[in-house]
Amino acid sequence: MDHYLDIKLMEDLELSASILMNALFSKLHRALVDVSQGEIAVSFPALSGKTLGKQLRIHGCLDALTRLEQLPWRKGLSDYTQVMAISPVPTTDKHCLVSRVHVQSNLDRLRRRAMKRRSISYEEACLQIPEDNTKRLDLPFVQIKSQSTGETFRLFIKQTTCPASQSDQAFSKYGLSNTTSVPWF
């Protein structure tokens, strides 16, 4: 994690920052599936409240970031992004953990699963999983369309400052980890 790459979003009248971040993050995920062995991470320097902000920071070693940048992964977004050069990470004692938070908030999906697993009727599933059983998160998220199922889902992201961690845990194909931190600056 000795280098990073910043990408700033330039929203316009037609496309908001959140729509652009969804598109950028989806494209990054597909690129990480192709080139990353878990050595590339992300952070959101402009995260504020429920939004990820207008900046995506990609962390990694120089070789990994160079491999990523050799792909045309941002195709179609050049008019909406300002890409900085790959740079060395400045000296910092601060780190942050950027992780995915799972939530089961879709009542219909939960009920269908219960019906299938327990061989119960829809009415029984409604009694077992009432309307007030859903969990709501006040975390920022990106909305992504699954390439395998075609379903759209929200990937909730939690970013917290923490001490530096020296975990050998690889980052996911989303650039996230529950145990390994990235430099924060």
trRosetta pair geometry for C-beta under 8 A, 3 or more apart (Angstrom, degrees):
i j d omega theta_ij theta_ji phi_ij phi_ji
1 41 6.8 -10 -107 29 113 125
1 59 5.0 10 -142 165 94 116
1 60 6.6 -45 -107 -104 53 17
1 61 7.2 -56 -50 -58 21 62
1 89 6.7 30 141 -32 75 155
1 182 5.9 -157 -150 -134 143 74
1 183 6.2 161 142 -9 119 98
2 61 6.0 36 35 -117 92 64
2 62 7.1 -39 82 -29 100 84
2 88 6.3 -28 157 -144 83 78
2 89 5.6 -128 -164 17 37 108
3 59 7.5 150 88 -155 48 52
3 60 6.3 -30 70 80 89 56
3 61 6.3 73 23 -165 105 22
3 62 4.8 101 -17 -74 153 64
3 65 5.5 -111 103 9 124 147
3 86 5.5 24 171 177 127 98
3 87 6.5 161 -154 84 80 30
3 88 5.8 -58 -100 -104 71 39
3 89 6.3 -132 -89 -28 17 82
4 57 5.6 -4 -175 -177 124 99
4 58 6.4 152 -160 79 67 49
4 59 5.0 -25 -102 -100 90 62
4 60 7.6 123 -96 25 46 56
4 65 7.6 -179 -130 -92 13 152
4 86 7.4 170 84 -150 27 62
4 87 6.2 -27 62 64 74 79
4 89 5.6 86 -13 -83 108 83
4 183 7.6 -111 -50 63 132 114
5 57 7.3 154 77 -159 44 53
5 58 4.5 -14 58 58 97 103
5 65 5.5 158 -26 -158 122 127
5 68 7.9 -150 21 85 154 130
5 69 7.2 180 -105 -67 161 119
5 83 7.2 -4 176 -167 105 89
5 84 6.5 175 -163 74 58 83
5 85 7.7 -102 -123 135 82 21
5 86 5.1 -36 -80 -97 97 68
5 87 7.5 138 -88 17 47 73
6 45 7.6 -20 -124 10 112 138
6 55 6.3 -19 -165 -166 99 106
6 56 7.5 149 -157 81 50 48
6 57 5.3 -21 -101 -104 72 76
6 58 7.9 -167 -76 20 26 72
6 83 7.7 160 91 -154 54 44
6 84 4.3 26 58 27 93 130
7 24 6.7 179 120 -165 142 142
7 55 7.1 153 81 -155 49 55
7 56 4.7 -11 61 61 102 95
7 57 7.8 -174 23 -80 68 31
7 58 7.2 40 -5 -11 106 105
7 74 7.7 -163 -131 -103 143 139
7 81 5.4 -16 -173 -165 101 119
7 82 7.2 153 -160 74 51 48
7 83 5.3 -12 -109 -104 82 71
7 84 7.3 -136 -72 15 39 79
8 54 6.0 37 -163 135 74 92
8 55 5.2 -20 -104 -101 70 82
8 81 6.8 141 74 -159 46 62
8 82 4.4 -14 60 57 101 102
8 84 7.6 68 -8 -28 97 98
9 17 5.3 120 102 -137 141 82
9 20 4.6 131 -150 110 129 138
9 21 6.3 -69 -57 -63 155 76
9 24 7.0 -119 -85 -21 109 150
9 54 4.3 -122 53 -161 99 79
9 55 7.1 -133 7 -67 82 37
9 56 7.7 72 -37 -7 98 93
9 80 6.3 -5 -155 155 74 89
9 81 6.1 -35 -104 -101 49 69
10 54 8.0 85 -67 -174 30 123
10 79 7.9 -109 73 142 117 52
10 80 5.5 -157 61 -160 79 46
10 81 6.7 -163 12 -78 90 17
10 82 6.1 83 -36 -24 114 98
11 15 5.9 -140 -147 99 74 74
11 16 5.6 5 -144 -155 135 28
11 17 4.7 -75 -56 -60 132 69
11 20 6.1 -140 -91 -5 78 139
11 54 7.0 -96 -20 -117 103 120
11 80 7.3 40 -93 -154 33 101
12 15 5.8 44 48 42 81 83
12 80 7.2 -102 -7 -109 103 94
15 19 5.0 -123 -161 84 82 127
15 20 5.4 93 147 -55 118 95
15 80 6.5 -35 85 -117 144 143
16 19 4.9 98 55 7 77 100
16 20 7.1 -144 96 -1 41 89
17 20 5.7 -59 -148 42 33 111
17 21 6.1 34 154 -22 68 106
17 51 7.2 57 96 -176 122 130
17 53 7.3 -67 157 162 141 26
17 54 4.8 -77 -139 -91 132 88
18 21 5.6 -50 -141 36 32 111
18 22 6.4 40 154 -23 63 101
18 51 6.4 -97 -79 -135 103 101
18 52 7.5 119 -113 32 72 95
19 22 5.7 -49 -152 31 31 115
19 23 6.7 27 152 -14 63 105
20 23 5.8 -56 -150 38 34 109
20 24 6.1 31 154 -17 69 109
20 77 7.2 119 -157 -142 90 110
20 80 5.3 -145 -129 155 128 136
20 81 7.7 169 178 -67 122 85
21 24 5.6 -54 -139 41 32 110
21 25 5.8 29 162 -18 67 110
21 52 5.4 154 -175 70 159 128
21 53 7.9 112 -84 74 145 42
21 54 7.6 -120 -63 -114 111 39
21 56 7.0 150 -133 -55 88 114
21 142 6.0 -121 128 -109 96 102
22 25 6.2 -60 -143 40 22 106
22 26 6.3 24 158 -20 61 110
22 142 5.2 158 -107 -165 62 85
22 143 4.9 -14 -123 54 130 78
22 144 6.9 -164 -161 -73 85 55
23 26 5.9 -56 -148 35 27 112
23 27 6.4 24 156 -15 63 108
23 76 7.8 -105 171 106 130 113
23 77 6.3 166 120 -88 120 122
24 27 5.9 -60 -151 38 29 108
24 28 6.3 30 152 -20 65 107
24 56 6.1 -164 128 -7 135 153
24 74 7.2 7 -129 -123 81 89
24 77 6.0 117 -87 -146 83 164
24 81 6.8 123 -100 -83 127 132
25 28 5.5 -51 -145 36 33 114
25 29 6.3 40 153 -24 65 102
25 42 8.0 69 -124 -149 93 172
25 56 7.1 -171 -76 -106 81 145
25 142 4.4 -53 71 -148 158 164
25 144 7.0 -93 106 -80 106 107
25 155 7.9 -152 141 60 139 133
25 174 7.7 23 -180 -153 101 89
26 29 5.7 -50 -151 31 30 114
26 30 6.7 27 153 -15 63 103
26 142 7.4 -166 -46 155 75 126
26 144 5.2 160 -94 -127 95 88
26 145 7.0 26 -129 33 141 76
27 30 5.9 -54 -151 36 34 109
27 31 6.4 33 151 -17 65 106
27 73 5.2 137 158 166 99 83
27 74 6.2 113 126 -100 149 42
27 75 7.7 -173 -144 40 139 67
27 77 7.0 -134 12 -12 161 139
28 31 5.6 -58 -149 39 33 111
28 32 6.2 34 153 -21 68 106
28 42 7.3 77 142 -77 153 136
28 56 7.4 -143 -45 161 156 152
28 58 7.3 -152 -142 -92 133 125
28 73 6.6 87 -95 150 42 134
28 175 6.9 -29 142 -15 123 133
29 32 5.7 -55 -146 35 30 111
29 33 6.7 38 152 -25 62 100
29 144 6.9 29 14 -134 161 142
29 173 6.0 72 -160 136 76 88
29 174 5.5 -8 -107 -103 103 64
29 175 8.0 -114 -91 -4 64 92
30 33 5.7 -46 -154 25 34 116
30 34 7.0 28 150 -14 61 105
30 73 7.0 173 81 -142 93 102
30 147 7.3 101 -99 -49 105 143
31 34 5.7 -61 -158 38 37 110
31 35 6.2 -17 165 19 74 111
31 36 7.9 73 121 -17 69 103
31 68 6.0 82 148 -150 126 86
31 71 5.3 161 -136 89 110 150
31 73 3.6 -2 -73 -113 136 147
32 35 6.7 -78 -127 56 28 77
32 36 4.2 -16 -158 14 75 133
32 40 5.9 -139 -118 72 106 129
32 68 7.6 1 -83 -114 64 114
32 173 4.8 154 111 -163 113 65
32 174 7.2 178 65 -72 155 15
32 175 6.2 -133 -90 -49 158 86
33 36 7.6 2 -38 39 13 93
33 173 5.1 45 -78 -159 69 133
34 71 6.7 115 88 -102 140 154
35 40 8.0 45 99 -11 96 144
35 64 7.7 139 138 -160 106 71
35 67 5.0 173 -174 134 131 112
35 68 5.6 178 87 -87 148 62
35 71 6.4 -135 -32 -29 139 136
36 39 6.3 -156 -157 42 86 67
36 40 4.6 -93 -115 22 129 114
36 64 6.8 59 -115 -163 78 113
36 68 7.3 25 -62 -80 94 107
36 171 7.5 -57 165 79 136 103
36 173 6.7 156 70 -120 122 63
36 175 7.8 -103 -134 -80 174 76
37 170 7.0 -87 140 -140 60 138
38 170 2.5 -5 172 -173 149 118
38 171 5.1 155 -165 44 64 58
38 172 7.5 19 -119 -66 84 14
39 60 5.5 87 131 -142 83 101
39 61 6.3 -31 160 11 127 100
39 64 4.7 -138 101 -89 116 157
39 170 7.1 -54 -54 -140 51 89
39 171 7.0 171 -58 26 5 107
40 58 6.4 -8 -173 -175 104 98
40 59 7.0 152 -161 79 52 55
40 60 4.3 -24 -106 -73 69 133
40 64 5.3 -163 -66 151 94 127
40 65 7.1 136 -112 -78 107 65
40 68 6.4 100 -105 -60 155 142
40 171 6.3 -120 75 70 43 140
40 175 5.6 -59 119 -108 81 96
41 58 7.5 152 82 -161 42 51
41 59 4.3 -19 66 62 93 109
41 60 6.7 158 19 -64 68 75
41 98 6.9 131 176 52 104 121
41 171 4.6 -154 -85 -94 81 156
41 175 4.8 127 -150 -174 31 84
41 176 7.4 110 -145 -80 80 22
41 177 6.7 -50 -116 -2 116 111
41 180 7.3 -129 -87 107 143 110
41 182 4.9 -164 109 -75 142 130
42 56 6.2 -33 -155 -170 114 92
42 57 6.6 135 -162 78 59 57
42 58 5.7 -27 -101 -103 73 59
42 59 7.0 -170 -81 14 20 86
42 98 6.2 -116 87 113 69 156
42 174 7.4 -76 19 145 128 65
42 175 3.6 75 -9 118 96 138
42 176 6.9 -35 45 -64 98 66
42 182 7.9 -145 81 -19 16 166
43 57 4.7 -21 64 66 85 112
43 59 6.6 46 -3 -23 101 118
43 96 6.0 99 -130 75 131 125
43 98 5.1 -154 -102 -48 69 145
43 159 6.5 109 -149 -134 80 131
43 182 5.3 -145 -44 79 124 139
43 184 7.0 -155 -169 -103 162 74
44 47 4.1 83 107 -52 114 103
44 52 4.6 -98 -141 -169 152 85
44 53 5.6 143 172 38 102 111
44 55 6.7 132 -159 84 58 73
44 56 6.6 -29 -102 -108 71 53
44 57 7.1 -168 -80 19 22 88
44 98 7.2 131 4 -123 85 131
44 140 7.6 -112 92 88 168 151
44 157 7.2 92 -6 123 138 145
44 159 6.0 -133 43 -43 99 161
45 53 7.1 -108 79 91 53 156
45 55 5.0 -39 54 97 98 132
45 57 5.5 75 -24 -25 104 127
46 52 7.6 67 82 141 81 50
46 53 2.8 167 101 178 95 149
46 54 5.5 -30 83 40 159 64
46 55 4.4 105 0 26 116 105
47 51 7.2 -175 -147 99 53 55
47 52 5.5 -35 -104 -146 82 43
47 53 5.1 -102 -68 -11 31 116
47 140 6.2 -137 -147 14 100 154
47 159 5.5 122 34 48 171 143
48 51 5.8 -3 65 62 77 92
48 53 5.8 94 5 -74 89 99
49 140 7.4 103 104 -60 49 102
50 138 6.3 -85 -90 -177 100 68
50 139 7.3 121 -128 142 65 12
50 140 5.3 142 178 -82 38 70
51 140 5.4 90 -154 -115 5 121
52 56 7.8 22 146 -83 122 81
52 140 4.7 154 -56 154 69 143
52 141 7.9 -125 -41 49 110 12
52 142 6.8 4 -22 -62 152 88
52 157 6.7 45 -95 58 112 139
58 65 6.6 136 116 -119 112 103
58 68 7.2 -135 155 109 149 162
58 175 7.0 -83 -130 -133 78 153
59 89 7.5 36 -134 -79 98 125
59 175 7.8 130 42 -168 82 112
59 182 4.6 176 6 -147 169 128
59 183 7.0 157 -123 34 136 85
60 64 3.9 -104 162 86 132 124
60 65 4.7 160 71 -50 114 88
60 68 7.4 111 42 -7 157 135
61 64 5.0 88 54 10 78 104
61 65 7.1 -159 85 -3 37 90
62 65 6.1 -64 -146 42 27 105
62 66 6.1 29 157 -22 66 111
62 86 6.6 112 -133 148 72 136
63 66 5.8 -57 -146 36 27 112
63 67 6.5 29 155 -20 63 104
64 67 5.8 -52 -151 33 31 112
64 68 6.5 32 151 -19 63 105
65 68 5.5 -51 -149 35 35 115
65 69 6.2 30 155 -15 67 108
65 86 5.0 138 123 -122 136 130
66 69 5.8 -59 -144 41 30 107
66 70 6.5 38 153 -30 63 102
66 86 6.8 -61 -69 -20 70 170
67 70 5.8 -52 -153 23 31 115
67 71 7.7 30 151 -18 58 97
68 71 6.3 -59 -171 25 38 108
68 73 7.0 -44 -180 10 77 145
69 86 6.9 -107 -26 -46 152 121
72 75 4.7 44 149 -52 101 111
74 77 4.8 -92 -179 57 83 112
74 78 6.5 104 126 -66 108 69
74 81 6.3 -87 -168 47 134 155
74 83 7.2 -138 -10 -65 175 137
75 78 7.8 -15 -134 -26 30 99
77 80 5.2 -75 -166 56 70 102
77 81 5.0 41 140 -9 101 121
78 81 6.4 -72 -126 47 26 94
84 87 6.9 -36 137 -12 114 117
89 92 7.3 -90 159 19 99 107
89 183 4.8 96 -169 52 138 161
89 185 7.1 148 -168 8 82 140
90 183 8.0 169 59 154 60 140
90 185 5.3 146 56 -155 109 166
92 95 7.9 145 114 -60 106 58
92 183 5.4 113 62 -167 122 104
92 184 6.6 -144 138 69 145 53
92 185 4.7 -137 -57 -74 155 106
93 164 7.5 -98 -169 -32 54 114
94 161 6.3 -45 -165 -147 100 112
94 183 7.2 83 86 -168 67 60
94 184 4.1 -81 125 71 103 103
94 185 6.8 145 65 -69 113 59
95 161 7.1 122 82 -160 46 64
95 162 5.7 -54 93 75 95 72
95 163 6.5 28 45 148 120 19
95 164 4.5 134 -26 -89 147 58
95 165 6.9 -174 131 5 155 73
95 181 3.9 66 158 141 122 137
95 182 6.5 156 -157 75 83 28
95 183 6.0 -60 -105 -106 71 32
95 184 5.4 147 -135 -3 13 100
96 159 5.6 24 164 -177 128 88
96 160 6.3 170 -156 87 83 31
96 161 5.1 -53 -97 -99 84 48
96 162 6.3 110 -129 19 31 82
96 181 6.0 157 76 -157 22 99
96 182 6.2 -27 62 60 75 79
96 184 4.2 92 -16 -74 101 126
97 158 7.9 -1 107 109 90 89
97 159 7.2 174 84 -146 49 45
97 160 5.4 -10 54 60 95 84
97 161 8.0 125 13 -146 75 5
97 162 4.9 27 -17 8 106 140
97 165 7.4 47 -85 2 104 135
97 177 7.2 -99 -156 87 81 81
97 178 7.5 38 179 -161 119 29
97 179 7.8 -25 -136 -131 121 4
97 180 7.7 141 -124 84 84 28
97 181 4.9 -65 -75 -97 69 84
97 182 8.0 139 -97 14 29 72
98 157 6.5 -4 -172 -172 86 106
98 158 7.5 170 -150 86 42 48
98 159 4.8 -1 -106 -105 78 87
98 175 7.6 -8 100 123 129 85
98 176 5.6 -108 117 -125 84 77
98 177 7.2 62 69 38 67 67
98 182 6.5 -13 6 17 111 120
99 157 7.4 153 80 -153 35 59
99 158 5.3 -19 64 62 85 95
99 159 7.9 165 21 -81 61 44
99 176 5.5 115 -129 177 32 107
99 177 6.3 -68 -95 91 82 31
99 178 4.6 75 -129 -95 133 58
100 155 6.1 -56 -131 -173 109 91
100 156 6.8 104 -164 73 62 62
100 157 6.5 -40 -102 -99 51 59
100 158 7.8 126 -138 18 4 84
100 172 7.1 -19 -9 28 129 157
100 174 6.5 71 -61 72 125 150
100 176 4.9 98 -31 118 89 157
100 178 7.7 -67 42 -62 70 90
101 137 6.4 146 108 -130 131 153
101 139 5.8 86 44 34 141 169
101 156 4.4 -59 65 101 94 115
101 157 7.2 178 11 -92 90 9
101 158 5.0 74 -37 -21 120 114
102 156 7.5 177 -78 44 17 110
103 135 5.1 -135 -160 92 104 113
103 136 7.8 73 -179 -122 151 14
103 137 5.2 -132 -54 -29 155 121
103 156 6.2 50 -2 1 112 147
104 109 7.8 -131 -162 90 86 113
104 110 6.0 96 164 -81 113 116
104 134 8.0 -131 111 -136 62 62
104 135 6.6 67 60 28 61 113
105 134 4.7 66 -150 -166 71 101
105 135 5.5 -107 -84 62 88 65
105 136 6.5 88 -121 -85 135 50
105 137 7.7 -112 -48 -3 139 89
106 109 3.9 41 106 19 119 116
106 110 6.4 158 90 -16 64 86
106 134 7.9 95 -31 -121 11 113
107 110 5.7 -59 -147 39 31 111
107 111 6.1 28 158 -18 68 108
107 129 6.5 162 -152 136 82 116
107 131 6.9 -8 -109 -121 157 49
107 133 7.1 113 -110 66 96 100
107 134 5.8 -68 -59 -68 95 111
108 111 5.8 -57 -146 38 29 109
108 112 6.3 30 156 -19 65 106
109 112 5.8 -53 -145 36 30 110
109 113 6.3 32 155 -19 63 107
110 113 5.8 -56 -150 36 29 112
110 114 6.4 29 153 -18 64 106
110 129 5.2 -180 120 -160 118 160
110 133 7.5 -142 107 108 161 127
111 114 5.6 -53 -147 36 33 111
111 115 6.3 37 153 -22 66 104
111 122 6.8 53 159 -145 123 70
111 125 4.0 105 -158 146 87 128
111 126 6.5 22 -125 -69 136 57
111 129 5.3 -147 -81 61 79 136
112 115 5.6 -52 -148 34 32 114
112 116 6.4 28 155 -16 65 107
112 125 7.7 74 -54 -172 23 165
113 116 5.9 -58 -149 38 30 108
113 117 6.0 17 160 -10 67 113
114 117 6.1 -60 -136 45 27 103
114 118 5.6 -13 178 17 67 118
114 120 6.5 -33 138 48 90 120
114 125 4.6 143 86 -127 121 102
114 128 6.1 -173 180 86 156 136
114 129 6.1 -174 -12 -20 155 128
115 118 7.0 -70 -124 54 14 84
115 119 7.5 44 175 -120 50 13
115 120 5.5 -109 -119 67 55 71
115 121 7.1 -10 -126 178 104 8
115 122 6.3 -5 -90 -82 138 54
115 124 7.8 127 -100 70 78 97
115 125 5.0 -48 -58 -57 88 141
116 119 7.7 7 -175 -69 19 47
120 124 3.9 -106 171 88 118 136
120 125 5.7 146 97 -53 115 79
120 128 7.4 59 102 -3 164 140
121 124 4.8 99 54 7 76 101
121 125 7.0 -136 99 -4 42 87
122 125 5.5 -55 -149 37 34 113
122 126 6.4 38 151 -23 66 103
123 126 5.6 -51 -150 32 32 113
123 127 6.7 31 151 -17 63 103
124 127 5.7 -54 -152 35 35 111
124 128 6.3 26 153 -13 67 109
125 128 5.8 -59 -144 43 32 107
125 129 5.9 -16 169 26 70 107
126 129 6.8 -72 -126 63 22 73
126 130 7.3 62 170 -100 59 48
127 130 7.3 0 -158 -69 25 82
129 133 5.1 -115 -166 55 67 161
130 133 5.2 124 62 -26 63 104
131 134 7.4 -38 173 -4 45 103
137 141 7.8 97 90 -50 125 120
137 156 5.2 12 101 -129 160 154
139 156 4.5 78 86 -171 126 106
139 157 6.4 -175 156 62 115 42
139 158 5.6 -58 -135 -77 140 76
140 156 7.4 136 85 -151 37 63
140 157 5.7 -35 86 58 87 96
141 154 4.3 20 161 -176 150 101
141 155 5.9 152 -161 72 88 43
141 156 4.6 -46 -91 -95 105 53
141 157 6.3 154 -104 6 44 80
142 154 7.4 155 78 -153 34 58
142 155 5.2 -13 59 56 84 102
142 157 7.1 43 -4 -21 88 122
143 152 6.1 19 175 179 99 105
143 153 7.4 -179 -150 91 62 27
143 154 5.5 -34 -98 -97 71 67
143 155 7.7 176 -92 15 21 75
144 152 7.1 171 89 -150 33 62
144 153 6.2 -23 64 63 81 74
144 154 7.9 133 19 -111 75 20
144 155 5.6 24 5 -13 122 117
145 150 6.8 -14 180 -160 100 38
145 151 7.3 176 -151 93 61 29
145 152 4.9 -34 -96 -93 72 76
146 149 4.4 17 98 44 136 89
146 150 6.3 -42 75 9 86 15
146 151 5.0 17 26 55 121 75
146 152 7.5 -149 3 -80 76 25
146 153 6.6 41 -37 7 103 110
147 150 8.0 22 -160 -68 15 47
155 174 6.6 -156 180 -135 153 153
157 176 7.0 -131 -124 -104 94 135
161 184 6.1 -85 -116 26 88 174
162 165 6.9 2 117 -30 123 107
162 181 5.4 -142 73 -92 112 139
163 181 7.6 -180 94 0 38 162
164 181 6.0 -141 -137 71 40 132
165 179 6.4 -151 150 159 155 64
165 180 5.7 -147 93 -129 119 41
165 181 4.5 116 22 6 99 99
167 177 7.5 174 83 160 137 139
167 179 4.5 136 -114 132 175 106
167 180 4.4 -123 65 -82 115 83
169 177 5.8 133 113 -157 116 124
169 178 7.7 -71 142 58 159 71
169 179 4.5 74 27 71 156 123
169 180 4.9 -156 70 -33 97 112
170 177 7.5 -162 113 -98 30 120
170 180 7.8 -29 -145 3 3 152
171 174 7.9 -121 160 70 92 55
171 175 5.4 7 158 -147 133 35
171 176 6.4 132 -164 53 89 20
171 177 4.9 -84 -109 -48 67 108
171 180 6.6 -102 -70 69 79 131
172 175 6.9 -56 70 14 71 18
172 176 5.0 -14 37 58 114 77
172 177 6.7 174 -8 -74 81 59
177 180 4.1 -12 118 44 158 89
177 181 7.9 -122 80 -57 118 27
181 184 8.0 -54 173 -29 109 101
